[in-house]
Amino acid sequence: MAKKNIAQIDVGGKTVLVRVDFNVPQDESGAITDDRRIRMAMPTIRSIIDRGGKAVLMSHLGRPSGKGFEQAFSLTPIAQRLGELLGQSVDMASDTGGTDSVKKTKALSAGGVLVLENVRFNKGEKKGDDPAYIEGLSSLADAFVNDAFGTCHRTEASMYAVAVAMKKQKKPVVVGFLVEKEIQYLADVISKPSHPFVAILGGKKVSDKIEVITNLLGICDSVLIGGAMAYTFSLAQGGKTGTSLVEIDKLDLARDLLAKAGSKIVLPVDTHCADAFSSDATKRIVRAGDIPEGFEGLDIGPETIRKYSSIIGEAKTVLWNGPMGVFEMSPFDAGTKAVAEAVVMATGKGAITIIGGGDSAAAIEQFGFSEKVSHVSTGGGASLEMLEGKSFESVAILDEA
């Protein structure tokens, strides 16, 4: 899936339109609580401005109605944070491809950065079929860069139609360094992994990961299951799950997966459970499939930790998507933290280790390990779809290397 990247085009004196993913979490006051997605876009932005180009950035933030400006979803605080990270002023346009965008793009000097207002304020963004909106964006710049992996699985206008329009205008349409890296790890490495290849899958629902599990069973040596989805597998095998979260309507699906997988799917052997969803609850360690009435499984147990850590320790390629338990609440963060530590140790021994976005990325960041693994994906839904083996139209349209 080799695509031409930003470093392979001449940007000196030119304006480059970059689709970034600045959909960062904010608190009630609008303050950014995690700027990782902004930081991950920095290499691409730097490549443009350090070579004398002008960077015009566009992104979505949250889920506005698409009926115009909404203060709560404005990119102004993101532009301010970007300026702090870059150590220079960053201008802000009040529209997306409209009069103010055109005016401020023309006023940019070499090395300048402009952030356009939230693309989802425009009704044409979601449907991707508003000619005036697409023309307004595509006419702003001399080249297009897709560096928004978190939305690569979508064909919204700023992701796809604008790139198509600019390609028709014979302008370069390329990947940024972040999307290039995501493709390298989530597609290229996964398609031809070094073995043993171990996948660790957690989270709440088997149904959320069914296509991922099915795809990985064809290439993995082991798939370690954790999180609440483990209780659906346990119930499907006739185990007792107490008040644990289970998908009653997915029991046959779980049985089918176990039948197809043989010994590849590895389930927990013990469970850390409690009689309430609280750190102060009465807690027990019980064998998997033996959770008593009134108790809820909230983490994998110590024996499972030892077993999973041993398997991870022998791996040459590790993919992790989904926590092992309620990692936000002690002591039920123990399983997720132990798995994170095992993944870090495997990295130190030369394994390629990939954290597949979403809660796994949040956990690895929480534990301070994000710089100690090979790759942490910035995409939640996009990561899952790539791991399912799906192709992305918004990437396919870009120039081949």
N, C-alpha and C positions, 0 to 999 in steps of 0.2 A: 504494500500500500504506500509506496514511496511517492511523496508529493514534494514539489518545489517549495522551499521555505524562504522566509523573509531575508535571510542572509544572502540568498542567491539572486536577488534583484537589486538594481541600482536605485537608491532612494534619495541621493543627493539633490537638493533643491526641489524635490517632489512631495506631493501630498499623499499620504497613505491612510486609507480608511481601515480601521481595525475593529473587528467585532470581538470584544472582550466579554468575559463573564464576571461582572462586578456585582453579582447578586449576593451580597454579603449579609450576614445576620446583623440586626440592629436591636437596641433596647427600645423601651417605650419612648424615650426622649429623642430617638433617631441616632444615637451614638453607635458607631460600629463596634461590635463586640469581638469580631474575628476578621482580620484584614488579609487572611491568607490568599484569597483569590486575587486580590489586588497585587500582592507581592509576587504571585506566580506569573503575572503578566509583565512584570518589570523587564525581563530580558528582551522580550520582543519590542517593547516601547523604547528601551535603551538602544537597541540595534538601529532603530529608525532615527532617533534624534541625535545619537552620537555620530551618525554618518551624514548629518546635515539635512535629514528629512523632516517633514512636518507630520505629526501624528494626530489624526482625528479619531477619537475613540467613541464607540457606541455600545450600549449594553442595556439589558433590562434590569429591573429591580422589583422584586415582589410581584404581586398580581393586581395591578391597577385595572380599572374597568375598560380602558381603551377609548374613553370618551373625552380625552384631554388631560390637562395638567392636574395632578393630585400631589399636594405638598408632601404627604407621608411617603411617597415613592420617588421623590426627586433625587437625582444623582449628585446634587450639590455637595453633600457631606462626603461622598466618595471622591469627587474631584479635589476637595480640600485635603483628604487623606493622601491621595495620589501625589499632590504637590509636596506634601511633607516627605514622602518616601523618595521622590525625585530630587528634592532640594531645589525646586524652582517653581515659579508660578504656573498654574494650570488654569486656562480659561474655561468658561462654562457657557454653552449655548442654551438658549431658552426653548429651542425646538429641535427637531430631528430632520435635517435636510431642508428646512424652510429658510425663510429670509434671514433670520439671525445666524443660523448655521453657515450660510453662504458668506455673509458679511464677515464673520469671525474667522472662517477658514481662509478667506482671502487676506485677512490681516495678519495671519500667522507668519512668523519669521522662521528661518531655518533653526531646527532644534526645538521648535515650539510644540506645545501640546494643548489640544482642545477636547473637551468632553461634551458630547451631545446629550440632550435631555433623554430621559427614559424612552426607549423605542416602543414600549408597550402603552405609552400614552396615545399612540396612533392606532386607529381602528384597522388600518391596513397591515399592521405588523403580524397579527396572528394568522390571518387568512392568506397573506402574501400575494394579494391580487389587486393592489391599488397602484396603477401605473404612475400617478403623480408622486406618490410617496417613494416608490422604487426609483424613479427618475431623479427625484430630489437628492437621494442619498448617493446614487451611482455617479452623479455628475460632480460630486464634491471633490473627488480625488483621482489620482493617477494610477493607483493600485489598491487592491483589496487583500486584507489578511484575515483569516479565520483563526482566532486564538481563544475561542470560547468553547472549550470542550464540554462544559456542563450543559450546553444546549445543542451540541452537534447532532443529537438524535432527532432534532426538530427541523422543519423546513419553513420556519417563519421567515418573513421577508428579509430581515437583516442578516439572516444566516444563509439563505439560498437564493432568493430572487435577485437581490442586489449583486451577488457574485455572478449569477448568470448574465445579468445586464452588462456588467463591467467586462465580462469575458467576451461578449458580443462586440463590445467597443474596443477589443484588442488590448485591453489593459491586463496586467498580470493579476492573477488571483491565486494566492499562495497560503500556506499554513504558517502560523507563528510557532515559536519554539515550544510552547506548552502543548498545543495540539499535536505537534510532531512527536513529542515525548510520550504523550498518552497513547498514540497509535503504536509507537515502538513497543511499549510495554504491554498494553492491553490487547493488541492484535498480533503483532509480529512475534513477541516472546511467547505468548500463550499458544500460538499456532505451532511453534517449533521449540517446545521447552526442553531444558536439560532435565534428566530424570535422576532420582525420583522427583516427581512433580506432585506437590501436596496442595490441595485447596482446602481452605477453612471457611465454612459458611455458617453464619449465624443470623440473628434477626428474629422477627416475630413469626413470619408466615412462610410455610413451605410453598404456598402458591406464588409468593413474590419471587422465589428463586427456582421454580420448576424448570424453566428453560435454561437457566445457567447450569443447574445440576445436570440436566440431560446433555448439554453440550460438553461439560467438563468430564463427564464419565467416559467419554470417548478418548480423552487425552491424559487424564490424571491417573496417578497410581493410588492415591487415597483422597477421599473427601471427608473431612472432619466436620461433624455437625454440632452446633451449639445454639444457644439462645432458645427462645420459646418454641422455635420450629422443631426442636428436638423432642418436645412433649407430644407433638402430633405423631411423630414416628413411634414414640414409646406407646402411645395409646393404640396405634395401629397394630402393634405387636402383642396387645393384650395387657399392657402394663397399667398401673394405677397412677393417675396424674393429679389427684386432688383437685384443687381449684386453679391449676395452672392454665395458662392461655393455650388453647388447642383449636384446631380447625376441624370440627366434627365432619364437615362435608368433604374433607380432603384425605380421609383415612384410606380409601381405596387407592388414591393417587400415591400416598406414602408407601403402601404395600407394593404397588407396581414398581416404584423406584427401587425399593430394597430388593425385589426379585431380579430386576435388570442389573443392578449394581454388583450383586454378589458380595464379595468381601471389600469392595472399594469404599463403600459408605461405612464410616466408623462413627458409632453413636456413643454418647456419654455412658459411663458405667456407674457414676454416682451423681447426686444432685444436692445442691445447697438450697434448702427451701425454708419458708417462714410462714407463720400464721397470719401475717399482714404485710402489706407493701410498705415496709418501714424499716429503717436501720435498727429501731428499738424492739422489733418484733421478736417473738420466740423463734429460734432458729434450730434447724436440724440438718445433719448430713445423712442422707439415706441412699440406698442403692437405686439406680435408675429403674423406673417402672414400679417403685414402691413408695410413692409420695402419699402420705396419709391424708385422710379427709380433713378439710379445713386448712391445708397447707398448700402453698404455691411455690413451684420451682422458680428460682430467681437467678441461679448461676450454676455452672458446672461445679462438681465437687473436686476435692484434692486428688483423688485417684485418677480422675479424668484429666486433670491438669498435668499430672506426671506422664500419663499415657500420650496425650497430645504433644506435650513438649518433646518427648522422645522421638515421636514420628517426625515432627517439624525439624528436629535437630539433624536428621539424616537426609533432609531434602536438598536438592540442587535448585529447585524453583518452588517458590511459595506464593500463592495467591490468597489473600484474606479479604473477605467481604461479609461483614456483619459481626456484632459483638457476641460474646459467649453468655452474657447475662446483663443485669442492670448496672452497666459500668458507671453510671452517674451517681450511684449510691453505695457507699461502703456499708457492709463488707462484701456486697455482691458484685464489686468491681474486680475481685481477686482473679476470677477465671480469665477475664478479658486482659487484665494486666499481665498475667502469667503467659498467656499466648503471645502478647506483644513482646515480652522479654525473650521468649523463645524465637520469635521471628527476627528480632534484633541480633541474637546470638547466631542464628543461621546466616544472616547477612555478613557477620564478621568472619564466618568460615567460607565465604565465597558464594553463597547462594544468591540468586536473583529473587528479591522479595518485593511483592507488589501489594499495596493496600488499595482496595477497590472503591474508594470514595465513601460518601454517606457517613453513617455512624462509626464505621471502622476508622475513617480518616479523623473524625472528631476524637475518638478514643486514643489513637496514636499521638495526636497533638496534645491531648490532655495529659498523657503520661510522659511527654517530653521526648518522644522517640522518632518524631517525623523526619529528623535529619539522619537517622541511623538505619534506615531501610533504603532499598533501591529506588522506590517510587511510591508516592502517595497521590492517588488520583484526585482531581478537583471535581469530578463528575459523580453524581449519585445515579440518577436514571440513565445517563449516558454510559457510565461504566458498566452497569448491568446489561444494557442492550449490546454493547460491544462484546461483553463476555458471553452473551448468548449467540454470538457469531453473526449478528446482523450488520449490514452495511449501512452507511450513512450517506444520504444524497448530498448533504451539505459539505461533505468531504470529497465525495466522488467527483464533484464538479470542478474541483480545484486543479491547477496545472500539474501535470506529471513532472517528476524530477528528470 
